């Protein structure tokens, strides 16, 4: 049950009781019951709807934050091409590994892919770091 329905039910119940009591005190218990139920249901539904809206906004903000974090991490992620460029530029294994630790990566590290990387000059240490920091594992 969502907040609107829950609020309407609780408000209607409370309104019915309060309306009956007020109506009985003024000599019109049935009128008080009807008026209290209608007013209580409307107010309860309104409060429940406001709660639904607040929850929806909170979920939307959380989803947006998660999407932004995903884009940030995956947008910075390295590829095999990046690693090969760094190796061919003479960058040390230590610096490549620290860059992998910082940026993570998207690597297809099948056995054939690992053999290809080794044949193109990537050290075992760098390949192990690629495995460790791979976002696709």
Secondary structure, 3 states (H helix, E strand, C coil): CCHHHHHHHHHHHHHHHHHHHHHHHHCCHHHHHHHHHHHHHHHHHHHHHHHHHHHHHHHHHHHHHHHHHHHHHHHHCECHHHHHHHHHCCCCHHHHHHHHHHHCECCCCCHHHHHHHHHCCCCHHHHHHHHHCECCC
